């Protein structure tokens, strides 16, 4: 019995010491399951920063740190964009129901984190902005005249014109409307209140601008000729 007891004790000591043997992996910190991560900085850095910029600005995609944008668009709209993506753009769907890998709780954490970090009081200066979604049909011919009066002075001097059909193929009408209304301060693009037309742009002028820019899209972007 004593021999068996000593043998059992020796076996336990041997097993307990396996982790200390040369070459044995050392226990590390516990890695959380992906769906349990709700930290905004982690979620944003892993899923959004590559396109929208590390701090929500200066990225290839829209400037999410724009306080005017954050005050203009509501939580439901941002949640919908993250969850389902945006047709006609490079924005993919991140929600589980749409084939992505973020839960509703994680998308809520992203929305809340953006609001906390980037929404500022009085960013609209007490002014009521145009609606998020268009409420009027646009007239392309009027939009061209508005473009010449309000936009051409800056955009015609840019190396890459906003009227480039290849660029327009990468953005949808809502993206164009968002840039016109909320602006992009990270690239010095004014919002609808900017005195680019001698007055703040009206709802109809914005709709006309979007309609005209949309009419400049190519059905075969990047191709030298139509098929």
Buried (B, 14 or more C-beta within 10 A) or exposed (E): EEEEEEEEEEEEEEEEEEEEEEEEEEEEEEEEEEEEBBEBEBBBEEBBBEBBBEBBBEBEBBBBBBBBBBBBBEEEBBBBBBBBBBEBBEBBBBBBEEEBEBBEEBBBBBBEBBBEBBBEEEBBEEEEBBEBEBEBEBBBEBBBBBBEEBBBEEBEEEEEBBBBBEBBBBBBBBBBBBBBBBBBBBEEBBBBBEEBBEEBBBBBBBBBBBBBBBEBBEEEEEEEEEE
